[in-house]
């Protein structure tokens, strides 16, 4: 292989190794409402006309579901959410079109807060999961 080809392959590998199509600022921080985003796909988007939500402060648990209880997500973390940069360990249970999925012991980081609305934007970088929850 000639020198130009080796250098070109090396440069391409550096460029593509740094590419992460799932960026917190593009996938999560633009969301304005309660939602769940996994690897770029919106799994659940809260709609006040057809959904409900609940918050249990004692268990640090957020539940969001549609009125038929057919689609939902449950986010339970190990600490009360309070500050940007805070990291929590959490379990997540959610529905897909054909299944119920559970992820346990995930590390989420609080990326954005709106204290007046009780809203928190959290991101799990290892699994590319974003969740927006609200204390009610």
C-alpha positions, -999 to +999 in steps of 0.1 A: +000+000+000+014+034-009+021+061+017-008+083+005-033+055+010-020+047+045-022+084+055-057+087+041-070+056+059-054+069+091-071+103+088-105+087+080-103+065+110-096+095+133-125+114+117-150+086+121-139+075+155-148+109+169-183+109+153-211+104+177-245+108+160-262+109+194-255+142+210-272+154+241-276+190+229-293+179+197-314+150+209-324+161+244-318+197+253-341+209+225-371+190+240-394+213+259-417+187+275-415+155+294-402+128+271-379+098+266-354+096+238-332+066+231-305+066+205-321+094+186-356+079+186-384+096+206-399+067+226-424+087+245-435+123+242-459+136+269-492+151+257-513+166+285-545+158+265-539+121+265-513+114+292-508+115+329-477+117+351-469+110+387-440+117+410-431+099+442-406+120+462-400+093+487-389+068+460-375+094+436-397+079+410-413+095+379-441+078+361-454+090+327-481+071+309-508+075+283-545+074+294-548+038+283-517+028+302-505+011+270-474+032+267-453+045+296-420+050+311-409+048+348-377+066+358-364+058+393-332+074+406-311+071+438-312+107+448-335+138+446-327+158+415-315+193+422-285+207+403-270+208+368-240+184+367-255+161+393-251+124+385-276+098+397-279+061+393-313+052+378-335+024+366-357+029+336-387+008+324-405+017+292-427+003+265-420+000+228-444-009+201-442-046+210-423-050+243-415-037+278-378-029+283-359-024+315-325-008+320-309-009+354-281+009+372-276+035+345-256+067+353-275+099+342-262+134+344-285+164+349-279+186+319-306+212+322-331+223+348-361+247+349-368+251+386-399+272+381-415+243+362-398+215+383-383+201+350-351+181+347-332+170+316-310+140+322-286+122+298-270+087+300-240+089+278-232+052+279-266+041+265-275+074+247-307+078+266-322+111+274-351+116+298-370+148+307-390+145+339-411+169+360-417+171+397-454+177+403 
